[in-house]
Amino acid sequence: MINSDLGSKKIKKLVCNNDVIHSISEDGQVYSWGNDRDKTGLLGLGLNYNQPSPVLNTNFTNKKIIDISLSEK
């Protein structure tokens, strides 16, 4: 079983590339997960490692995010 911070939250938007997935929940919170194979902080979580399940991206605490995008490397 994989633990996730998403719980029963509904996703409003999901974006991904070959390595990273970011999503916005209906309440405007950003969740991130994926492969940080280059150890460069691609996930934006402040740590340089792979994250196999969605975790709340605390860089956006107390902000309501309305849109998100990703680019290819």
C-alpha positions in Angstrom: 0.0 0.0 0.0 1.2 3.5 -0.9 0.4 6.3 1.6 -0.6 9.6 0.1 -1.4 13.0 1.4 -4.2 13.3 -1.0 -6.7 11.2 1.0 -10.1 11.8 -0.5 -9.3 15.2 -2.0 -10.6 15.8 -5.5 -8.1 16.8 -8.2 -8.9 19.9 -10.3 -5.8 19.7 -12.6 -3.0 17.3 -13.1 0.2 18.0 -15.2 3.1 15.7 -15.9 6.2 15.2 -17.9 8.6 12.2 -18.1 9.6 12.5 -14.5 7.3 14.7 -12.4 3.6 14.9 -11.6 2.0 18.0 -10.0 -1.7 18.3 -9.2 -4.0 21.0 -7.8 -6.8 19.9 -5.5 -10.2 21.6 -5.6 -9.1 23.6 -2.5 -6.1 25.0 -4.3 -3.4 22.9 -2.7 -0.4 21.5 -4.8 0.6 17.9 -4.5 3.8 16.6 -6.1 5.3 13.2 -6.8 7.7 11.5 -9.3 11.2 10.7 -10.1 14.0 13.2 -9.2 16.6 11.0 -10.9 19.1 13.9 -11.4 18.8 14.9 -7.7 18.1 18.5 -8.7 14.9 19.2 -6.8 12.6 18.7 -9.8 9.6 18.0 -7.5 9.9 21.4 -5.7 9.6 19.7 -2.3 13.0 21.0 -1.0 14.5 17.5 -1.1 16.4 15.7 -3.8 14.9 12.2 -3.9 12.2 10.2 -5.6 8.7 10.5 -4.2 6.5 7.6 -5.2 3.2 9.0 -3.9 1.5 12.4 -3.8 2.6 14.7 -1.0 1.5 18.2 -0.1 3.9 20.8 -1.5 4.3 23.1 1.5 6.0 25.8 -0.6 2.4 27.0 -1.3 1.0 26.9 2.2 -1.6 29.6 2.9 -2.0 30.2 -0.9 -4.7 29.0 -3.2 -3.1 27.9 -6.4 -5.5 28.3 -9.4 -3.3 27.0 -12.3 -0.1 24.9 -12.8 2.1 23.9 -15.7 5.2 21.9 -16.4 7.8 21.9 -19.2 9.9 19.2 -20.6 13.5 19.0 -19.6 
